[in-house]
Amino acid sequence: MEQEFRDTAEKEPALVTTAKEILVHRISTCNNTSYKDSKVQELEKLTTTPTEQLYETKELHGILGEAIFLNFIRESDIDIKVGSGEDDMAGIDFYLNGFPMDITTGFNSVEKKVQASRFATLYVPRHYGQKHAFSEDENFTRNKTYLMDHIRGNFVDNKSYLYDLLTINLDVLKNIRAQIDNPTPDSHFANAGVNNEKNLATLLKILINSNLWPKSD
């Protein structure tokens, strides 16, 4: 598997190579047969899907979104480590400066992700100028997505990605704080606890205090 990974690395978009790296690492660091089988199938899907069909293959969006985030953070002074297969089963995708975290692009997963018993979740932006996790831009097209630009190998402005990432998650943080202050049973954030607020605030501070944040002259 690792030899095939190396042989194809120079023939594919960078985010595909990184996505394979993540999957290979998780497969090799887990003893759960069901989990390993599911990740092997995902790796095979990623390997056999033509580049021009990646965007239409929705089941690959999650791992490709993780790859975009990983490559983005690797350009900073933030220490990032990919979670093991065992970590992934527990809801941990990465460690940022040693801090466990999950990431997602799914706006419909807030109820599942924001629970007092879970690690912090970062909502990564799907399209340029996204303002919040529930964004459904009427003018949204594939040409405005970070994923499509990465698939095409186009230059992606890291500053735009950082601002969108912070904007979305500051909105999530605001909603978590509102839920804690004034509990609303039918809110998307009904299961939020104080630890959700503290953990997300910590992740945002790591991003803001990194060299990703533009310094004033």
GROMACS elastic network, one bead per residue, 0.5 to 0.9 nm:
[ bonds ]
;  ai    aj funct       b0    kb
    1     4     6  0.52468   500
    1     5     6  0.61967   500
    1     6     6  0.88251   500
    1    24     6  0.80981   500
    2     6     6  0.63170   500
    2     7     6  0.86809   500
    2    24     6  0.77111   500
    3     6     6  0.51324   500
    3     7     6  0.61411   500
    3     8     6  0.87656   500
    4     7     6  0.50003   500
    4     8     6  0.62703   500
    4     9     6  0.84815   500
    5     8     6  0.56043   500
    5     9     6  0.60969   500
    5    17     6  0.77929   500
    5    20     6  0.73110   500
    5    21     6  0.80123   500
    5    24     6  0.87780   500
    5    47     6  0.88401   500
    6     9     6  0.52311   500
    6    10     6  0.79265   500
    6    17     6  0.89274   500
    7    10     6  0.72675   500
    7    11     6  0.83363   500
    8    11     6  0.53943   500
    8    12     6  0.68524   500
    8    17     6  0.82044   500
    8    47     6  0.88150   500
    9    12     6  0.60568   500
    9    13     6  0.83099   500
    9    14     6  0.79217   500
    9    16     6  0.83452   500
    9    17     6  0.56303   500
   10    13     6  0.81812   500
   10    14     6  0.83942   500
   10    17     6  0.83711   500
   12    15     6  0.83042   500
   12    16     6  0.64958   500
   12    17     6  0.68336   500
   12    51     6  0.74841   500
   12   151     6  0.89672   500
   13    16     6  0.54167   500
   13    17     6  0.67001   500
   13    18     6  0.89749   500
   13    51     6  0.77568   500
   13   150     6  0.73592   500
   13   151     6  0.59422   500
   13   152     6  0.75026   500
   13   153     6  0.64486   500
   14    17     6  0.51598   500
   14    18     6  0.63219   500
   14    19     6  0.86203   500
   14    67     6  0.87917   500
   14    71     6  0.87906   500
   14   150     6  0.78268   500
   14   151     6  0.81260   500
   14   153     6  0.77789   500
   15    18     6  0.50125   500
   15    19     6  0.59852   500
   15    20     6  0.85594   500
   15    64     6  0.64752   500
   15    65     6  0.86172   500
   15    66     6  0.89533   500
   15    67     6  0.54780   500
   15    68     6  0.60717   500
   15    71     6  0.76215   500
   15   147     6  0.89420   500
   15   150     6  0.67695   500
   15   151     6  0.72577   500
   15   153     6  0.89956   500
   16    20     6  0.61625   500
   16    21     6  0.85455   500
   16    46     6  0.74467   500
   16    47     6  0.83871   500
   16    51     6  0.89511   500
   16    63     6  0.89760   500
   16    64     6  0.68326   500
   16    67     6  0.74529   500
   16   151     6  0.81655   500
   17    20     6  0.52131   500
   17    21     6  0.62750   500
   17    22     6  0.88505   500
   17    67     6  0.84611   500
   18    22     6  0.63196   500
   18    23     6  0.87525   500
   18    64     6  0.82685   500
   18    66     6  0.88040   500
   18    67     6  0.54386   500
   18    68     6  0.81835   500
   18    70     6  0.78930   500
   18    71     6  0.75257   500
   19    22     6  0.51573   500
   19    23     6  0.63563   500
   19    24     6  0.86779   500
   19    43     6  0.85193   500
   19    46     6  0.83046   500
   19    63     6  0.59146   500
   19    64     6  0.58035   500
   19    65     6  0.85790   500
   19    66     6  0.72069   500
   19    67     6  0.50144   500
   19    68     6  0.84697   500
   20    23     6  0.50929   500
   20    24     6  0.59895   500
   20    25     6  0.84399   500
   20    43     6  0.64346   500
   20    46     6  0.75464   500
   20    47     6  0.80797   500
   20    63     6  0.86942   500
   20    67     6  0.87140   500
   21    24     6  0.52421   500
   21    25     6  0.61461   500
   21    26     6  0.86775   500
   21    67     6  0.88698   500
   22    25     6  0.52504   500
   22    26     6  0.62905   500
   22    27     6  0.86913   500
   22    63     6  0.81327   500
   22    66     6  0.85081   500
   22    67     6  0.76369   500
   22    82     6  0.67747   500
   22    83     6  0.85179   500
   22    84     6  0.89104   500
   23    26     6  0.51217   500
   23    27     6  0.60469   500
   23    28     6  0.85374   500
   23    39     6  0.65003   500
   23    40     6  0.78057   500
   23    42     6  0.80307   500
   23    43     6  0.64716   500
   23    63     6  0.82067   500
   23    85     6  0.85716   500
   24    27     6  0.51707   500
   24    28     6  0.61645   500
   24    29     6  0.86780   500
   24    39     6  0.83725   500
   24    40     6  0.82350   500
   24    43     6  0.77959   500
   25    28     6  0.52729   500
   25    29     6  0.62736   500
   25    82     6  0.78586   500
   25    83     6  0.83576   500
   25    84     6  0.66735   500
   25    85     6  0.74468   500
   26    29     6  0.51662   500
   26    30     6  0.64550   500
   26    36     6  0.79986   500
   26    39     6  0.78897   500
   26    82     6  0.82731   500
   26    83     6  0.72174   500
   26    86     6  0.77028   500
   26    87     6  0.85675   500
   26    88     6  0.75916   500
   27    30     6  0.58525   500
   27    31     6  0.83300   500
   27    35     6  0.80038   500
   27    36     6  0.53147   500
   27    37     6  0.84023   500
   27    39     6  0.64611   500
   27    40     6  0.71260   500
   27    84     6  0.80764   500
   27    85     6  0.60333   500
   28    31     6  0.81632   500
   28    36     6  0.82493   500
   28    84     6  0.81428   500
   28    85     6  0.74215   500
   29    84     6  0.53546   500
   29    85     6  0.51600   500
   29    86     6  0.68312   500
   30    33     6  0.81373   500
   30    35     6  0.77557   500
   30    36     6  0.68709   500
   30    84     6  0.69467   500
   30    86     6  0.53475   500
   30    87     6  0.87327   500
   31    34     6  0.89850   500
   31    35     6  0.81840   500
   31    36     6  0.73561   500
   31    85     6  0.81825   500
   31    86     6  0.79491   500
   32    35     6  0.54185   500
   32    36     6  0.61495   500
   32    37     6  0.86310   500
   32    85     6  0.84968   500
   32    86     6  0.81129   500
   33    36     6  0.51208   500
   33    37     6  0.60231   500
   33    38     6  0.86027   500
   34    37     6  0.51802   500
   34    38     6  0.62689   500
   34    39     6  0.87379   500
   35    38     6  0.52247   500
   35    39     6  0.63005   500
   35    40     6  0.86382   500
   35    85     6  0.78879   500
   35    89     6  0.78074   500
   36    39     6  0.51579   500
   36    40     6  0.60474   500
   36    41     6  0.85835   500
   36    85     6  0.79900   500
   37    40     6  0.50968   500
   37    41     6  0.62404   500
   37    42     6  0.86666   500
   38    41     6  0.51740   500
   38    42     6  0.62938   500
   38    43     6  0.87163   500
   39    43     6  0.60647   500
   39    44     6  0.85204   500
   40    44     6  0.61512   500
   40    45     6  0.85523   500
   41    44     6  0.50653   500
   41    45     6  0.61361   500
   41    46     6  0.85793   500
   42    45     6  0.50078   500
   42    46     6  0.61348   500
   42    47     6  0.85631   500
   42    59     6  0.83622   500
   42    60     6  0.75543   500
   42    63     6  0.88907   500
   43    46     6  0.50155   500
   43    47     6  0.60795   500
   43    48     6  0.86276   500
   44    48     6  0.60653   500
   44    49     6  0.84336   500
   45    48     6  0.53373   500
   45    49     6  0.59298   500
   45    60     6  0.80036   500
   46    49     6  0.55532   500
   46    50     6  0.85482   500
   46    54     6  0.80919   500
   46    60     6  0.69899   500
   47    50     6  0.81176   500
   49    52     6  0.82609   500
   49    53     6  0.63756   500
   49    54     6  0.63820   500
   49    57     6  0.81796   500
   50    53     6  0.53827   500
   50    54     6  0.65762   500
   51    54     6  0.53566   500
   51    55     6  0.82134   500
   51   151     6  0.71126   500
   51   152     6  0.85356   500
   52    55     6  0.72340   500
   52    56     6  0.84122   500
   52   151     6  0.81260   500
   52   152     6  0.86215   500
   53    56     6  0.54527   500
   53    57     6  0.63738   500
   54    57     6  0.51911   500
   54    58     6  0.79597   500
   54    60     6  0.73018   500
   54    61     6  0.81986   500
   54   148     6  0.87342   500
   54   151     6  0.76276   500
   55    58     6  0.68961   500
   55    60     6  0.81854   500
   55    61     6  0.74365   500
   55   142     6  0.83950   500
   55   147     6  0.73566   500
   55   148     6  0.65284   500
   55   151     6  0.78175   500
   56    59     6  0.89111   500
   56    60     6  0.88999   500
   56    61     6  0.89097   500
   57    60     6  0.58305   500
   57    61     6  0.71864   500
   58    61     6  0.53079   500
   58    62     6  0.80936   500
   59    62     6  0.68715   500
   59    63     6  0.84471   500
   60    63     6  0.57205   500
   60    64     6  0.61678   500
   60    65     6  0.85141   500
   61    64     6  0.51143   500
   61    65     6  0.58576   500
   61    66     6  0.85436   500
   61   105     6  0.83774   500
   61   147     6  0.80436   500
   62    65     6  0.51556   500
   62    66     6  0.63596   500
   62    67     6  0.87802   500
   62   103     6  0.89550   500
   62   104     6  0.69891   500
   62   105     6  0.70621   500
   62   106     6  0.85071   500
   63    67     6  0.62699   500
   63    68     6  0.88072   500
   64    68     6  0.63145   500
   64    69     6  0.86942   500
   64   147     6  0.74483   500
   65    68     6  0.51781   500
   65    69     6  0.63646   500
   65    70     6  0.86694   500
   65   103     6  0.85788   500
   65   104     6  0.76725   500
   65   105     6  0.71569   500
   65   124     6  0.75893   500
   65   125     6  0.88324   500
   65   126     6  0.82649   500
   65   146     6  0.87363   500
   65   147     6  0.70431   500
   66    69     6  0.51384   500
   66    70     6  0.60954   500
   66    71     6  0.86519   500
   66    93     6  0.81904   500
   66   103     6  0.71107   500
   66   104     6  0.78491   500
   66   124     6  0.86466   500
   67    70     6  0.50169   500
   67    71     6  0.61199   500
   67    72     6  0.84177   500
   68    71     6  0.53299   500
   68    72     6  0.60999   500
   68    73     6  0.87324   500
   68   146     6  0.82695   500
   68   147     6  0.76756   500
   68   150     6  0.77158   500
   69    72     6  0.50111   500
   69    73     6  0.62007   500
   69    74     6  0.85543   500
   69   103     6  0.86639   500
   69   124     6  0.75824   500
   70    73     6  0.52855   500
   70    74     6  0.61071   500
   70    75     6  0.89203   500
   70    80     6  0.76329   500
   70    81     6  0.87699   500
   70    82     6  0.83091   500
   70    94     6  0.85656   500
   71    74     6  0.50791   500
   71    75     6  0.67307   500
   72    75     6  0.56211   500
   72    76     6  0.74309   500
   72   158     6  0.71497   500
   72   161     6  0.85919   500
   72   162     6  0.89157   500
   73    76     6  0.53396   500
   73    77     6  0.79155   500
   73    78     6  0.65605   500
   73    79     6  0.80585   500
   73    80     6  0.70528   500
   73    96     6  0.89325   500
   73   207     6  0.89194   500
   73   212     6  0.83477   500
   74    77     6  0.75414   500
   74    78     6  0.72728   500
   74    79     6  0.77275   500
   74    80     6  0.71004   500
   75    78     6  0.83596   500
   75   212     6  0.80202   500
   76    79     6  0.81443   500
   76   210     6  0.68273   500
   76   211     6  0.59330   500
   76   212     6  0.57982   500
   77   210     6  0.61972   500
   77   211     6  0.61822   500
   77   212     6  0.79205   500
   78    96     6  0.67566   500
   78    97     6  0.62268   500
   78   206     6  0.75709   500
   78   207     6  0.78814   500
   78   210     6  0.64310   500
   78   211     6  0.82155   500
   78   212     6  0.89147   500
   79    95     6  0.78670   500
   79    96     6  0.57930   500
   79    98     6  0.75169   500
   80    94     6  0.66922   500
   80    95     6  0.54986   500
   80    97     6  0.62213   500
   80    98     6  0.75852   500
   81    93     6  0.88007   500
   81    94     6  0.55663   500
   81    95     6  0.51241   500
   81    96     6  0.68612   500
   81    97     6  0.83285   500
   81    98     6  0.79309   500
   82    92     6  0.88375   500
   82    93     6  0.63307   500
   82    95     6  0.65639   500
   83    86     6  0.77796   500
   83    87     6  0.53085   500
   83    88     6  0.61506   500
   83    92     6  0.61185   500
   83    93     6  0.50348   500
   83    95     6  0.67026   500
   83   100     6  0.83600   500
   84    88     6  0.61471   500
   84    89     6  0.86302   500
   84    92     6  0.83228   500
   84    93     6  0.79255   500
   84    94     6  0.85627   500
   85    89     6  0.62888   500
   85    90     6  0.87341   500
   85    93     6  0.89565   500
   86    89     6  0.51970   500
   86    90     6  0.65303   500
   86    91     6  0.89445   500
   86    92     6  0.86311   500
   87    90     6  0.50500   500
   87    91     6  0.63662   500
   87    92     6  0.50211   500
   87    93     6  0.69027   500
   87    94     6  0.84902   500
   88    93     6  0.54784   500
   88    94     6  0.85174   500
   88   102     6  0.85621   500
   89    92     6  0.73266   500
   89    93     6  0.89994   500
   90    93     6  0.89089   500
   90   118     6  0.88690   500
   91   101     6  0.78018   500
   91   102     6  0.61464   500
   91   118     6  0.75734   500
   91   119     6  0.72105   500
   92    95     6  0.77511   500
   92   100     6  0.60064   500
   92   101     6  0.52764   500
   92   103     6  0.83552   500
   92   119     6  0.71747   500
   92   120     6  0.87719   500
   92   121     6  0.89069   500
   93   100     6  0.76151   500
   93   101     6  0.60310   500
   93   103     6  0.66670   500
   94    98     6  0.87673   500
   94    99     6  0.81221   500
   94   100     6  0.60650   500
   94   101     6  0.55517   500
   94   102     6  0.65385   500
   94   103     6  0.81631   500
   95   101     6  0.59979   500
   95   102     6  0.87331   500
   96   100     6  0.65672   500
   96   101     6  0.72878   500
   96   203     6  0.76371   500
   96   206     6  0.78674   500
   97   100     6  0.86088   500
   97   206     6  0.78892   500
   99   199     6  0.87481   500
   99   202     6  0.86272   500
   99   203     6  0.78648   500
  100   119     6  0.66880   500
  100   120     6  0.73465   500
  101   119     6  0.57965   500
  101   120     6  0.51241   500
  101   121     6  0.57833   500
  101   122     6  0.73657   500
  101   199     6  0.87097   500
  101   200     6  0.89171   500
  101   203     6  0.82671   500
  102   113     6  0.85946   500
  102   119     6  0.68421   500
  102   120     6  0.61492   500
  102   122     6  0.62764   500
  102   123     6  0.87099   500
  103   120     6  0.83925   500
  103   121     6  0.52366   500
  103   123     6  0.58095   500
  103   124     6  0.66828   500
  104   107     6  0.81239   500
  104   109     6  0.82434   500
  104   113     6  0.88620   500
  104   121     6  0.71431   500
  104   122     6  0.64698   500
  104   123     6  0.51281   500
  104   124     6  0.60537   500
  104   125     6  0.89073   500
  105   109     6  0.87430   500
  105   122     6  0.86035   500
  105   123     6  0.56041   500
  105   124     6  0.53418   500
  105   125     6  0.65235   500
  105   126     6  0.64431   500
  105   133     6  0.79201   500
  106   109     6  0.55616   500
  106   110     6  0.79047   500
  106   123     6  0.76057   500
  106   124     6  0.87372   500
  106   133     6  0.77497   500
  106   134     6  0.85579   500
  107   110     6  0.63986   500
  107   123     6  0.79710   500
  107   132     6  0.87359   500
  107   133     6  0.50960   500
  107   134     6  0.50590   500
  107   135     6  0.76957   500
  108   111     6  0.76467   500
  108   112     6  0.86518   500
  108   133     6  0.85278   500
  108   134     6  0.74976   500
  109   112     6  0.53111   500
  109   113     6  0.59539   500
  109   114     6  0.83700   500
  110   113     6  0.50417   500
  110   114     6  0.56077   500
  110   115     6  0.87086   500
  110   133     6  0.85090   500
  110   188     6  0.62241   500
  110   189     6  0.68495   500
  111   114     6  0.57356   500
  111   115     6  0.72289   500
  111   187     6  0.86583   500
  111   188     6  0.54736   500
  111   189     6  0.61665   500
  111   190     6  0.74303   500
  111   191     6  0.70348   500
  111   192     6  0.87518   500
  112   115     6  0.67488   500
  112   191     6  0.86524   500
  113   118     6  0.70373   500
  113   119     6  0.83915   500
  113   120     6  0.81549   500
  113   121     6  0.66195   500
  114   117     6  0.85355   500
  114   118     6  0.69576   500
  114   119     6  0.84544   500
  114   120     6  0.77153   500
  114   121     6  0.73459   500
  114   176     6  0.84214   500
  114   188     6  0.85880   500
  114   189     6  0.64240   500
  114   190     6  0.83771   500
  114   191     6  0.63800   500
  114   192     6  0.55623   500
  114   193     6  0.83078   500
  114   196     6  0.68710   500
  115   118     6  0.54851   500
  115   119     6  0.83337   500
  115   189     6  0.79808   500
  115   190     6  0.82078   500
  115   193     6  0.67596   500
  115   196     6  0.71680   500
  116   119     6  0.82037   500
  116   191     6  0.63820   500
  116   192     6  0.53988   500
  116   194     6  0.73694   500
  116   195     6  0.63523   500
  116   196     6  0.61491   500
  117   192     6  0.89633   500
  117   193     6  0.83601   500
  117   195     6  0.84130   500
  117   196     6  0.86028   500
  118   121     6  0.83783   500
  118   195     6  0.87545   500
  118   196     6  0.77380   500
  119   195     6  0.85103   500
  119   196     6  0.74077   500
  119   199     6  0.73519   500
  119   200     6  0.88460   500
  120   195     6  0.84132   500
  120   196     6  0.61049   500
  120   197     6  0.84818   500
  120   198     6  0.87061   500
  120   199     6  0.53885   500
  120   200     6  0.54544   500
  120   203     6  0.79531   500
  121   196     6  0.85531   500
  121   199     6  0.85803   500
  121   200     6  0.69853   500
  122   165     6  0.81350   500
  122   168     6  0.87930   500
  122   169     6  0.65628   500
  122   200     6  0.73787   500
  122   203     6  0.80378   500
  122   204     6  0.88713   500
  123   132     6  0.87611   500
  123   133     6  0.65517   500
  123   165     6  0.70627   500
  123   168     6  0.67757   500
  123   169     6  0.62431   500
  123   172     6  0.84578   500
  124   133     6  0.83785   500
  124   161     6  0.86651   500
  124   164     6  0.80371   500
  124   165     6  0.55923   500
  124   166     6  0.88852   500
  124   168     6  0.77120   500
  124   169     6  0.82622   500
  125   128     6  0.73776   500
  125   129     6  0.84375   500
  125   130     6  0.63174   500
  125   131     6  0.86565   500
  125   132     6  0.85377   500
  125   133     6  0.79152   500
  125   145     6  0.85308   500
  125   146     6  0.76430   500
  125   161     6  0.72355   500
  125   164     6  0.61038   500
  125   165     6  0.57185   500
  125   168     6  0.73164   500
  126   130     6  0.72706   500
  126   144     6  0.85518   500
  126   145     6  0.56741   500
  126   146     6  0.60139   500
  126   147     6  0.71301   500
  127   130     6  0.58204   500
  127   140     6  0.76820   500
  127   141     6  0.85893   500
  127   142     6  0.83646   500
  127   143     6  0.87281   500
  127   144     6  0.54091   500
  127   146     6  0.56223   500
  127   147     6  0.80655   500
  127   161     6  0.89991   500
  127   164     6  0.85320   500
  128   144     6  0.57686   500
  128   145     6  0.62041   500
  128   146     6  0.69028   500
  128   160     6  0.73071   500
  128   161     6  0.75040   500
  128   164     6  0.70953   500
  129   144     6  0.88943   500
  129   160     6  0.77402   500
  129   161     6  0.86654   500
  129   163     6  0.83840   500
  129   164     6  0.60042   500
  130   133     6  0.79373   500
  130   135     6  0.63994   500
  130   136     6  0.88286   500
  130   137     6  0.81427   500
  130   164     6  0.58315   500
  130   165     6  0.83539   500
  130   167     6  0.77957   500
  130   168     6  0.69841   500
  131   134     6  0.84421   500
  131   135     6  0.66025   500
  131   164     6  0.67040   500
  131   165     6  0.87891   500
  131   167     6  0.58228   500
  131   168     6  0.53301   500
  131   171     6  0.78317   500
  132   135     6  0.54639   500
  132   164     6  0.85569   500
  132   167     6  0.68247   500
  132   169     6  0.72666   500
  132   170     6  0.84694   500
  132   171     6  0.60193   500
  132   172     6  0.73034   500
  133   168     6  0.57301   500
  133   169     6  0.76210   500
  133   171     6  0.78818   500
  133   172     6  0.71922   500
  134   168     6  0.89894   500
  136   139     6  0.87347   500
  136   140     6  0.75430   500
  137   140     6  0.50595   500
  137   141     6  0.88300   500
  138   141     6  0.87312   500
  140   143     6  0.82030   500
  140   144     6  0.66485   500
  140   145     6  0.82924   500
  141   144     6  0.55879   500
  141   145     6  0.72787   500
  142   145     6  0.54803   500
  142   146     6  0.88265   500
  142   147     6  0.85016   500
  142   148     6  0.63693   500
  142   149     6  0.88593   500
  143   146     6  0.84437   500
  143   148     6  0.65003   500
  143   149     6  0.72854   500
  144   147     6  0.87982   500
  144   148     6  0.76162   500
  144   149     6  0.78907   500
  145   148     6  0.53616   500
  145   149     6  0.64748   500
  145   150     6  0.87500   500
  146   149     6  0.52424   500
  146   150     6  0.62169   500
  146   151     6  0.86529   500
  146   156     6  0.73642   500
  146   161     6  0.81334   500
  147   150     6  0.51757   500
  147   151     6  0.61533   500
  147   152     6  0.86338   500
  148   151     6  0.50528   500
  148   152     6  0.61853   500
  148   153     6  0.85543   500
  148   154     6  0.86416   500
  149   152     6  0.51215   500
  149   153     6  0.61247   500
  149   154     6  0.51367   500
  149   155     6  0.72650   500
  149   156     6  0.68665   500
  150   154     6  0.59570   500
  150   155     6  0.76204   500
  150   156     6  0.72396   500
  151   154     6  0.76910   500
  153   156     6  0.86109   500
  156   159     6  0.88225   500
  156   160     6  0.81315   500
  156   161     6  0.79268   500
  157   160     6  0.54031   500
  157   161     6  0.65243   500
  157   162     6  0.88151   500
  158   161     6  0.50117   500
  158   162     6  0.60696   500
  158   163     6  0.85786   500
  158   212     6  0.79308   500
  159   162     6  0.50757   500
  159   163     6  0.61482   500
  159   164     6  0.85712   500
  159   212     6  0.74782   500
  159   213     6  0.76913   500
  159   214     6  0.77280   500
  160   163     6  0.51706   500
  160   164     6  0.61068   500
  160   165     6  0.84277   500
  161   164     6  0.51978   500
  161   165     6  0.59583   500
  161   166     6  0.85403   500
  162   165     6  0.50061   500
  162   166     6  0.60673   500
  162   167     6  0.84376   500
  162   207     6  0.82234   500
  162   212     6  0.75199   500
  162   213     6  0.77905   500
  163   166     6  0.51608   500
  163   167     6  0.59282   500
  163   168     6  0.85562   500
  163   213     6  0.89697   500
  164   167     6  0.50370   500
  164   168     6  0.61099   500
  164   169     6  0.85598   500
  165   168     6  0.54954   500
  165   169     6  0.63300   500
  165   170     6  0.85665   500
  166   169     6  0.52616   500
  166   170     6  0.58412   500
  166   171     6  0.84315   500
  166   204     6  0.70099   500
  166   207     6  0.82427   500
  166   208     6  0.84623   500
  167   170     6  0.52765   500
  167   171     6  0.62845   500
  167   172     6  0.87703   500
  168   171     6  0.52561   500
  168   172     6  0.64199   500
  168   173     6  0.87853   500
  169   173     6  0.59830   500
  169   174     6  0.84110   500
  169   200     6  0.79508   500
  169   204     6  0.78207   500
  170   174     6  0.60830   500
  170   175     6  0.86268   500
  170   200     6  0.88504   500
  170   201     6  0.84335   500
  170   204     6  0.80117   500
  171   174     6  0.50372   500
  171   175     6  0.63351   500
  171   176     6  0.87012   500
  172   175     6  0.51240   500
  172   176     6  0.62049   500
  172   177     6  0.86809   500
  172   189     6  0.88436   500
  172   200     6  0.88649   500
  173   176     6  0.50376   500
  173   177     6  0.61829   500
  173   178     6  0.85579   500
  173   196     6  0.84702   500
  173   197     6  0.63221   500
  173   200     6  0.68958   500
  173   201     6  0.72640   500
  174   177     6  0.52086   500
  174   178     6  0.61747   500
  174   179     6  0.86628   500
  174   197     6  0.88232   500
  175   178     6  0.50013   500
  175   179     6  0.61440   500
  175   180     6  0.86448   500
  175   188     6  0.89634   500
  175   189     6  0.70544   500
  176   179     6  0.51138   500
  176   180     6  0.62719   500
  176   181     6  0.86984   500
  176   189     6  0.61777   500
  176   190     6  0.85287   500
  176   192     6  0.61435   500
  176   193     6  0.77770   500
  176   194     6  0.84929   500
  176   196     6  0.74347   500
  176   197     6  0.62798   500
  177   180     6  0.50830   500
  177   181     6  0.61520   500
  177   182     6  0.84383   500
  177   192     6  0.86142   500
  177   193     6  0.88226   500
  177   194     6  0.81848   500
  177   197     6  0.65800   500
  178   181     6  0.51349   500
  178   182     6  0.58256   500
  178   183     6  0.75476   500
  179   182     6  0.51109   500
  179   184     6  0.62852   500
  179   187     6  0.77450   500
  179   189     6  0.64699   500
  179   190     6  0.66392   500
  179   191     6  0.86884   500
  179   192     6  0.70194   500
  179   193     6  0.84981   500
  180   183     6  0.57077   500
  180   184     6  0.88329   500
  180   190     6  0.86679   500
  180   192     6  0.70018   500
  180   193     6  0.65831   500
  180   194     6  0.70370   500
  180   197     6  0.87484   500
  183   187     6  0.82705   500
  183   189     6  0.89340   500
  183   190     6  0.68995   500
  184   187     6  0.54590   500
  184   188     6  0.89348   500
  184   189     6  0.81892   500
  184   190     6  0.61395   500
  185   188     6  0.86052   500
  185   189     6  0.85535   500
  185   190     6  0.54654   500
  185   191     6  0.85257   500
  186   189     6  0.82547   500
  186   190     6  0.65188   500
  187   191     6  0.86024   500
  188   191     6  0.80369   500
  189   192     6  0.54593   500
  190   193     6  0.87673   500
  192   195     6  0.81178   500
  192   196     6  0.61593   500
  192   197     6  0.79376   500
  193   196     6  0.53968   500
  193   197     6  0.69132   500
  194   197     6  0.52248   500
  194   198     6  0.63391   500
  194   199     6  0.86170   500
  195   198     6  0.50261   500
  195   199     6  0.58349   500
  195   200     6  0.83557   500
  196   199     6  0.52795   500
  196   200     6  0.60471   500
  196   201     6  0.83750   500
  197   200     6  0.54709   500
  197   201     6  0.60498   500
  197   202     6  0.86045   500
  198   201     6  0.51518   500
  198   202     6  0.61646   500
  198   203     6  0.88543   500
  199   202     6  0.51176   500
  199   203     6  0.64993   500
  199   204     6  0.88647   500
  200   203     6  0.51648   500
  200   204     6  0.63258   500
  200   205     6  0.86816   500
  201   204     6  0.51646   500
  201   205     6  0.62209   500
  201   206     6  0.87413   500
  202   205     6  0.51273   500
  202   206     6  0.63443   500
  202   207     6  0.88778   500
  203   206     6  0.51047   500
  203   207     6  0.64898   500
  203   208     6  0.87745   500
  204   207     6  0.51351   500
  204   208     6  0.61276   500
  204   209     6  0.84868   500
  205   208     6  0.50353   500
  205   209     6  0.58397   500
  205   210     6  0.83610   500
  206   209     6  0.53321   500
  206   210     6  0.61673   500
  207   210     6  0.53079   500
  207   211     6  0.82770   500
  207   212     6  0.70658   500
  207   213     6  0.73104   500
  208   211     6  0.80352   500
  208   212     6  0.73728   500
  208   213     6  0.56419   500
  209   212     6  0.80118   500
  209   213     6  0.68879   500
  210   213     6  0.60230   500
  211   214     6  0.70735   500
  211   215     6  0.79174   500
  212   215     6  0.87721   500
